[in-house]
Structure formats: C-alpha cells, structure tokens
Amino acid sequence: MTVPTTFSFAKPGRKPTGTVVVLTGTDLALGPQAKSLGVTDLIGRAAATASFGGKAMAMLDLLAPAGTEFDRLIVAGTGDPADLSEYDWLRLGGAVMGALGRPKSVTILLERPDGRKLAPARIADFALGMRMRAYSYDKFKTAKKGGSASKVATTILCADPAGARKAWAGAEAIGDGVVLARDLVNEPANVLGPVEFARKASELKKLGVKVQVMGEPELKKLGMAALLGVAQGSPRPPRVVVMEWSGGKAKEAPVTFIGKGVVFDTGGISIKPAANMENMKGDMGGAATVVGLMTALAGRKAK
C-alpha cells in the first residue's frame, strides 16, 4: 500500500521524538546535529554488535534506544559522503523509507556526516527518493480493516530549510509526474482504454497544459490510415492526444516528445508469440511517460 507522506523542513534545534534518522559514513562519523543527540557511543556499540560499517544504503535500526526519548533510532549509511551524487541521495531517501515502515512521525537529521554543506537540491532529492519508495499500486485491492493508512509526517532538519522548501517544490512536481506515469502503466487493460487514457491526459488542463484530443474524424483528415486500420480490430475507438506546455520564449524552437500509447486489447490478429503477451499491457508506457513529463513541467512552471 502506498504510504502517504508529508514533508516539512526546519532548522536544527528542536528536540526530536518518535522515530529519528541520522546519517553516518564508513568511519561511523556523525554530523553536528547527530552528535548533539548524545548517541555517538550508543551507535558505536550497536554498530560493532551488528557488524554495521556505514556502507551506502545499509541501515542500523535501534528500538527504544537507552538514554533517549526516541521510539526508534535509524542510522543510515552513506558510504563515503564525498562520493554521493544526485542519484545517490535519491537512492538513500528510498532506502530510508524502506526501513521506516509506517511510523506516525519521523524526524530526519539530514546532514553530511563529514560536516560539509548539503545543498538544498540534494535534500529535495532525498525527500523525492522517500516518496518514490512509498509508492505502490493498490487501487483495486480490498481495503484492510482499520481504513486507509495514516499519513507519515516527516520533518527534515537541515541548515537551510527555506532553500530546501524551494527545491522540494520542483522535486515534488517531478514526483507527481512519476506517480501519474506509474499509475497509468499499472492500470488494468480492461479499465484503461484509448478513451479513458485521453480523458486522464485531459486532466492536465487544470495545470495550464493545452490538450487536444483527436478522434476518428480528425485522424482521417490527417491521413493516419495505419492507426485507423489497427483500431478496426477493436470496438474501442482510437484517440491521439497532443499536449502543449508553453513555458519558453516566443521565438524559441519547441521541444517535442512522442510516446507510444497503444493500450492492450484482445481485438485483431496477433503476430507476436504468446509467451509474455501479458506484458504488452505496458505498450503504452511511452505515452504514460510523456503525460507524466508534462505533469512535471507544468507543476514546476518550467521555462
């Protein structure tokens, strides 16, 4: 089940409670925030017992650690912090989310273990990794007793919360696009046909995207006979969607993305082998990616 997560950013100084996450490298060094918690020796003893060496994406999980008021203390390994790329911070956020489960509240002391400045963009990458890891497609699963999962309130303590919030606004829009693309690909073939796909794409109008949906009359005028011929094998009418986001300058050349959006259908004659035919449900993944991309561009107000 997707774990709904909200993010807030604040300066260090508040006393963390609940589940607390700190980072450490291969030398088990802690940043200034983590050191102020007074858990250096505790982490050292636990790391020795668990053979935890601070390798990238490795996790050390301590329940009700002695001498603290925390419910849990998770120590996330970064490996050599000097080598962490944008993608590494994304992966690290995902690894932390995987280790968290579903706590009610989380406080993450997000800092480089070597004490060097952590750019707001990398903080946003970390949060985006958490959001991506929290995703799962459960739209048609029977709801579990107790209702839907409660939101996980995640507070990220960092040196520049204002910068992190600004960076997160753009990263969150990217996350919205990724989640939409995943949902479209995961949607069952009997639910998502050409008409339904076009309808979902049309919802981007509320973000300021210009959307044109072309049906059979428009496709005939354009001479798209191949598409119309294939569509004759199905009772579901074809659609072609054109989306435009005008964020550039008037004289700038446009950038065009084209995604294949052939939804799975049992109509017509298949010339493909039967093995793995069910995977053809993802044949519309290119178009789903373009819809997600346009969502991200519009959400970020891309120029």
Contacts in CASP RR format, 6 or more apart in sequence:
PFRMAT RR
TARGET T0000
AUTHOR 0000-0000-0000
METHOD contacts of the structure
MODEL  1
MTVPTTFSFAKPGRKPTGTVVVLTGTDLALGPQAKSLGVTDLIGRAAATA
SFGGKAMAMLDLLAPAGTEFDRLIVAGTGDPADLSEYDWLRLGGAVMGAL
GRPKSVTILLERPDGRKLAPARIADFALGMRMRAYSYDKFKTAKKGGSAS
KVATTILCADPAGARKAWAGAEAIGDGVVLARDLVNEPANVLGPVEFARK
ASELKKLGVKVQVMGEPELKKLGMAALLGVAQGSPRPPRVVVMEWSGGKA
KEAPVTFIGKGVVFDTGGISIKPAANMENMKGDMGGAATVVGLMTALAGR
KAK
1 136 0 8 1.000
1 138 0 8 1.000
1 141 0 8 1.000
1 144 0 8 1.000
1 149 0 8 1.000
2 134 0 8 1.000
2 135 0 8 1.000
2 136 0 8 1.000
2 137 0 8 1.000
2 138 0 8 1.000
2 149 0 8 1.000
3 97 0 8 1.000
3 101 0 8 1.000
3 102 0 8 1.000
3 134 0 8 1.000
3 149 0 8 1.000
3 152 0 8 1.000
4 134 0 8 1.000
4 149 0 8 1.000
4 150 0 8 1.000
4 151 0 8 1.000
4 152 0 8 1.000
5 97 0 8 1.000
5 130 0 8 1.000
5 131 0 8 1.000
5 134 0 8 1.000
5 151 0 8 1.000
5 152 0 8 1.000
5 154 0 8 1.000
6 151 0 8 1.000
6 152 0 8 1.000
6 153 0 8 1.000
6 154 0 8 1.000
7 127 0 8 1.000
7 130 0 8 1.000
7 154 0 8 1.000
7 155 0 8 1.000
7 156 0 8 1.000
7 168 0 8 1.000
8 153 0 8 1.000
8 154 0 8 1.000
8 155 0 8 1.000
8 156 0 8 1.000
9 123 0 8 1.000
9 155 0 8 1.000
9 156 0 8 1.000
9 157 0 8 1.000
9 158 0 8 1.000
9 161 0 8 1.000
9 162 0 8 1.000
9 163 0 8 1.000
9 164 0 8 1.000
9 165 0 8 1.000
9 168 0 8 1.000
10 155 0 8 1.000
10 156 0 8 1.000
10 157 0 8 1.000
10 158 0 8 1.000
10 161 0 8 1.000
11 157 0 8 1.000
11 158 0 8 1.000
11 159 0 8 1.000
11 161 0 8 1.000
12 32 0 8 1.000
12 33 0 8 1.000
12 36 0 8 1.000
12 109 0 8 1.000
12 157 0 8 1.000
12 158 0 8 1.000
12 159 0 8 1.000
13 36 0 8 1.000
13 157 0 8 1.000
14 157 0 8 1.000
15 69 0 8 1.000
16 37 0 8 1.000
16 70 0 8 1.000
16 107 0 8 1.000
16 109 0 8 1.000
16 155 0 8 1.000
16 157 0 8 1.000
17 69 0 8 1.000
17 70 0 8 1.000
17 71 0 8 1.000
17 105 0 8 1.000
17 107 0 8 1.000
18 69 0 8 1.000
18 70 0 8 1.000
18 71 0 8 1.000
18 72 0 8 1.000
18 103 0 8 1.000
18 104 0 8 1.000
18 105 0 8 1.000
18 106 0 8 1.000
18 107 0 8 1.000
19 70 0 8 1.000
19 71 0 8 1.000
19 72 0 8 1.000
19 73 0 8 1.000
19 74 0 8 1.000
19 100 0 8 1.000
19 103 0 8 1.000
19 105 0 8 1.000
19 106 0 8 1.000
19 107 0 8 1.000
20 37 0 8 1.000
20 70 0 8 1.000
20 72 0 8 1.000
20 73 0 8 1.000
20 74 0 8 1.000
20 106 0 8 1.000
20 107 0 8 1.000
20 108 0 8 1.000
20 109 0 8 1.000
21 73 0 8 1.000
21 74 0 8 1.000
21 75 0 8 1.000
21 76 0 8 1.000
21 96 0 8 1.000
21 100 0 8 1.000
21 106 0 8 1.000
21 107 0 8 1.000
21 108 0 8 1.000
21 109 0 8 1.000
22 30 0 8 1.000
22 31 0 8 1.000
22 33 0 8 1.000
22 34 0 8 1.000
22 37 0 8 1.000
22 39 0 8 1.000
22 43 0 8 1.000
22 73 0 8 1.000
22 74 0 8 1.000
22 75 0 8 1.000
22 76 0 8 1.000
22 109 0 8 1.000
23 30 0 8 1.000
23 31 0 8 1.000
23 34 0 8 1.000
23 75 0 8 1.000
23 76 0 8 1.000
23 77 0 8 1.000
23 78 0 8 1.000
23 81 0 8 1.000
23 92 0 8 1.000
23 109 0 8 1.000
23 110 0 8 1.000
23 111 0 8 1.000
23 112 0 8 1.000
23 113 0 8 1.000
24 30 0 8 1.000
24 34 0 8 1.000
24 43 0 8 1.000
24 54 0 8 1.000
24 75 0 8 1.000
24 76 0 8 1.000
24 77 0 8 1.000
24 78 0 8 1.000
24 113 0 8 1.000
25 53 0 8 1.000
25 54 0 8 1.000
25 77 0 8 1.000
25 78 0 8 1.000
25 79 0 8 1.000
25 80 0 8 1.000
25 81 0 8 1.000
25 113 0 8 1.000
26 53 0 8 1.000
26 54 0 8 1.000
26 55 0 8 1.000
26 79 0 8 1.000
26 80 0 8 1.000
27 113 0 8 1.000
28 43 0 8 1.000
28 44 0 8 1.000
28 47 0 8 1.000
28 53 0 8 1.000
28 54 0 8 1.000
29 113 0 8 1.000
29 114 0 8 1.000
30 40 0 8 1.000
30 43 0 8 1.000
30 113 0 8 1.000
31 109 0 8 1.000
31 111 0 8 1.000
31 112 0 8 1.000
31 113 0 8 1.000
31 114 0 8 1.000
31 115 0 8 1.000
32 111 0 8 1.000
32 115 0 8 1.000
33 109 0 8 1.000
33 111 0 8 1.000
33 157 0 8 1.000
34 40 0 8 1.000
34 109 0 8 1.000
34 111 0 8 1.000
34 113 0 8 1.000
37 68 0 8 1.000
37 109 0 8 1.000
39 65 0 8 1.000
39 68 0 8 1.000
39 73 0 8 1.000
42 62 0 8 1.000
42 65 0 8 1.000
42 66 0 8 1.000
42 67 0 8 1.000
42 68 0 8 1.000
42 73 0 8 1.000
43 60 0 8 1.000
43 62 0 8 1.000
43 73 0 8 1.000
43 75 0 8 1.000
46 52 0 8 1.000
46 60 0 8 1.000
46 62 0 8 1.000
46 75 0 8 1.000
47 53 0 8 1.000
47 54 0 8 1.000
47 60 0 8 1.000
47 75 0 8 1.000
50 60 0 8 1.000
52 58 0 8 1.000
52 60 0 8 1.000
52 75 0 8 1.000
53 77 0 8 1.000
54 60 0 8 1.000
54 75 0 8 1.000
54 77 0 8 1.000
54 78 0 8 1.000
54 79 0 8 1.000
55 77 0 8 1.000
55 79 0 8 1.000
56 77 0 8 1.000
56 78 0 8 1.000
56 79 0 8 1.000
56 88 0 8 1.000
56 91 0 8 1.000
56 92 0 8 1.000
57 76 0 8 1.000
57 77 0 8 1.000
57 91 0 8 1.000
57 92 0 8 1.000
57 95 0 8 1.000
58 76 0 8 1.000
58 77 0 8 1.000
59 74 0 8 1.000
59 75 0 8 1.000
59 76 0 8 1.000
59 77 0 8 1.000
59 95 0 8 1.000
59 96 0 8 1.000
59 99 0 8 1.000
60 74 0 8 1.000
60 75 0 8 1.000
60 77 0 8 1.000
61 72 0 8 1.000
61 73 0 8 1.000
61 74 0 8 1.000
61 75 0 8 1.000
61 99 0 8 1.000
62 72 0 8 1.000
62 73 0 8 1.000
62 74 0 8 1.000
62 75 0 8 1.000
63 71 0 8 1.000
63 72 0 8 1.000
64 70 0 8 1.000
64 71 0 8 1.000
64 72 0 8 1.000
65 72 0 8 1.000
65 73 0 8 1.000
71 103 0 8 1.000
72 103 0 8 1.000
74 96 0 8 1.000
74 99 0 8 1.000
74 100 0 8 1.000
76 92 0 8 1.000
76 95 0 8 1.000
76 96 0 8 1.000
76 99 0 8 1.000
77 92 0 8 1.000
78 84 0 8 1.000
78 88 0 8 1.000
78 92 0 8 1.000
78 112 0 8 1.000
78 113 0 8 1.000
81 112 0 8 1.000
81 113 0 8 1.000
81 114 0 8 1.000
81 116 0 8 1.000
82 114 0 8 1.000
82 116 0 8 1.000
84 92 0 8 1.000
84 112 0 8 1.000
84 122 0 8 1.000
86 121 0 8 1.000
86 122 0 8 1.000
86 125 0 8 1.000
87 125 0 8 1.000
89 122 0 8 1.000
89 123 0 8 1.000
89 125 0 8 1.000
89 126 0 8 1.000
90 125 0 8 1.000
90 126 0 8 1.000
90 128 0 8 1.000
90 129 0 8 1.000
90 132 0 8 1.000
91 129 0 8 1.000
92 126 0 8 1.000
92 129 0 8 1.000
93 126 0 8 1.000
93 127 0 8 1.000
93 129 0 8 1.000
93 130 0 8 1.000
93 133 0 8 1.000
94 129 0 8 1.000
94 130 0 8 1.000
94 132 0 8 1.000
94 133 0 8 1.000
95 133 0 8 1.000
96 108 0 8 1.000
96 126 0 8 1.000
96 130 0 8 1.000
97 129 0 8 1.000
97 130 0 8 1.000
97 131 0 8 1.000
97 133 0 8 1.000
97 134 0 8 1.000
98 133 0 8 1.000
100 106 0 8 1.000
100 152 0 8 1.000
102 149 0 8 1.000
102 150 0 8 1.000
102 152 0 8 1.000
103 152 0 8 1.000
104 150 0 8 1.000
104 152 0 8 1.000
104 153 0 8 1.000
105 152 0 8 1.000
105 153 0 8 1.000
105 154 0 8 1.000
105 155 0 8 1.000
106 152 0 8 1.000
106 153 0 8 1.000
106 154 0 8 1.000
106 155 0 8 1.000
107 154 0 8 1.000
107 155 0 8 1.000
107 157 0 8 1.000
108 154 0 8 1.000
108 155 0 8 1.000
108 156 0 8 1.000
108 157 0 8 1.000
109 157 0 8 1.000
110 118 0 8 1.000
110 123 0 8 1.000
110 126 0 8 1.000
110 156 0 8 1.000
110 157 0 8 1.000
110 158 0 8 1.000
111 118 0 8 1.000
111 158 0 8 1.000
111 159 0 8 1.000
112 118 0 8 1.000
117 159 0 8 1.000
118 158 0 8 1.000
118 159 0 8 1.000
120 158 0 8 1.000
120 160 0 8 1.000
120 163 0 8 1.000
120 164 0 8 1.000
120 166 0 8 1.000
120 167 0 8 1.000
121 167 0 8 1.000
123 156 0 8 1.000
123 158 0 8 1.000
123 164 0 8 1.000
123 167 0 8 1.000
123 168 0 8 1.000
124 164 0 8 1.000
124 167 0 8 1.000
124 168 0 8 1.000
124 170 0 8 1.000
124 171 0 8 1.000
125 171 0 8 1.000
126 156 0 8 1.000
127 154 0 8 1.000
127 156 0 8 1.000
127 168 0 8 1.000
127 171 0 8 1.000
128 171 0 8 1.000
128 172 0 8 1.000
128 174 0 8 1.000
128 175 0 8 1.000
130 154 0 8 1.000
131 172 0 8 1.000
131 175 0 8 1.000
131 179 0 8 1.000
132 175 0 8 1.000
132 178 0 8 1.000
134 152 0 8 1.000
135 179 0 8 1.000
135 182 0 8 1.000
137 182 0 8 1.000
137 183 0 8 1.000
137 186 0 8 1.000
139 183 0 8 1.000
139 187 0 8 1.000
140 188 0 8 1.000
156 164 0 8 1.000
158 164 0 8 1.000
169 300 0 8 1.000
170 299 0 8 1.000
170 300 0 8 1.000
173 295 0 8 1.000
173 296 0 8 1.000
173 298 0 8 1.000
173 299 0 8 1.000
173 300 0 8 1.000
174 296 0 8 1.000
174 300 0 8 1.000
175 296 0 8 1.000
176 292 0 8 1.000
176 295 0 8 1.000
176 296 0 8 1.000
176 299 0 8 1.000
177 291 0 8 1.000
177 292 0 8 1.000
177 293 0 8 1.000
177 295 0 8 1.000
177 296 0 8 1.000
178 292 0 8 1.000
178 296 0 8 1.000
180 200 0 8 1.000
180 288 0 8 1.000
180 291 0 8 1.000
180 292 0 8 1.000
180 295 0 8 1.000
181 285 0 8 1.000
181 288 0 8 1.000
181 289 0 8 1.000
181 291 0 8 1.000
181 292 0 8 1.000
181 293 0 8 1.000
184 192 0 8 1.000
184 197 0 8 1.000
184 200 0 8 1.000
184 284 0 8 1.000
184 285 0 8 1.000
184 287 0 8 1.000
184 288 0 8 1.000
184 291 0 8 1.000
185 281 0 8 1.000
185 282 0 8 1.000
185 284 0 8 1.000
185 285 0 8 1.000
185 288 0 8 1.000
188 281 0 8 1.000
189 263 0 8 1.000
189 264 0 8 1.000
189 265 0 8 1.000
189 281 0 8 1.000
192 200 0 8 1.000
192 263 0 8 1.000
192 284 0 8 1.000
193 236 0 8 1.000
193 263 0 8 1.000
193 265 0 8 1.000
194 231 0 8 1.000
194 236 0 8 1.000
194 237 0 8 1.000
194 238 0 8 1.000
194 239 0 8 1.000
194 263 0 8 1.000
195 236 0 8 1.000
195 237 0 8 1.000
195 239 0 8 1.000
197 239 0 8 1.000
197 241 0 8 1.000
197 261 0 8 1.000
197 263 0 8 1.000
197 284 0 8 1.000
197 287 0 8 1.000
198 213 0 8 1.000
198 239 0 8 1.000
198 241 0 8 1.000
200 291 0 8 1.000
201 211 0 8 1.000
201 213 0 8 1.000
201 241 0 8 1.000
201 243 0 8 1.000
201 291 0 8 1.000
202 211 0 8 1.000
202 213 0 8 1.000
202 241 0 8 1.000
204 211 0 8 1.000
204 243 0 8 1.000
204 291 0 8 1.000
204 294 0 8 1.000
204 295 0 8 1.000
204 298 0 8 1.000
205 211 0 8 1.000
207 295 0 8 1.000
207 298 0 8 1.000
207 299 0 8 1.000
208 245 0 8 1.000
208 298 0 8 1.000
209 243 0 8 1.000
209 244 0 8 1.000
209 245 0 8 1.000
209 294 0 8 1.000
209 298 0 8 1.000
210 243 0 8 1.000
210 244 0 8 1.000
210 245 0 8 1.000
210 246 0 8 1.000
211 241 0 8 1.000
211 242 0 8 1.000
211 243 0 8 1.000
211 244 0 8 1.000
212 241 0 8 1.000
212 242 0 8 1.000
212 243 0 8 1.000
213 239 0 8 1.000
213 240 0 8 1.000
213 241 0 8 1.000
214 222 0 8 1.000
214 239 0 8 1.000
214 240 0 8 1.000
214 241 0 8 1.000
214 242 0 8 1.000
215 237 0 8 1.000
215 238 0 8 1.000
215 239 0 8 1.000
215 240 0 8 1.000
216 228 0 8 1.000
216 231 0 8 1.000
216 237 0 8 1.000
216 238 0 8 1.000
218 240 0 8 1.000
219 227 0 8 1.000
219 228 0 8 1.000
219 238 0 8 1.000
219 240 0 8 1.000
220 228 0 8 1.000
224 240 0 8 1.000
227 238 0 8 1.000
227 240 0 8 1.000
228 238 0 8 1.000
230 238 0 8 1.000
230 262 0 8 1.000
231 237 0 8 1.000
231 238 0 8 1.000
233 265 0 8 1.000
233 267 0 8 1.000
233 268 0 8 1.000
234 265 0 8 1.000
234 267 0 8 1.000
234 268 0 8 1.000
236 263 0 8 1.000
236 265 0 8 1.000
241 287 0 8 1.000
243 290 0 8 1.000
243 291 0 8 1.000
243 294 0 8 1.000
245 294 0 8 1.000
245 297 0 8 1.000
245 298 0 8 1.000
245 302 0 8 1.000
247 297 0 8 1.000
247 301 0 8 1.000
247 302 0 8 1.000
247 303 0 8 1.000
248 303 0 8 1.000
257 290 0 8 1.000
257 293 0 8 1.000
258 290 0 8 1.000
259 285 0 8 1.000
259 286 0 8 1.000
259 287 0 8 1.000
259 289 0 8 1.000
259 290 0 8 1.000
260 283 0 8 1.000
260 284 0 8 1.000
260 285 0 8 1.000
260 286 0 8 1.000
260 287 0 8 1.000
261 283 0 8 1.000
261 284 0 8 1.000
261 285 0 8 1.000
261 286 0 8 1.000
261 287 0 8 1.000
261 288 0 8 1.000
262 283 0 8 1.000
262 284 0 8 1.000
263 281 0 8 1.000
263 283 0 8 1.000
263 284 0 8 1.000
264 280 0 8 1.000
264 281 0 8 1.000
264 282 0 8 1.000
264 283 0 8 1.000
264 284 0 8 1.000
270 277 0 8 1.000
272 280 0 8 1.000
296 302 0 8 1.000
END
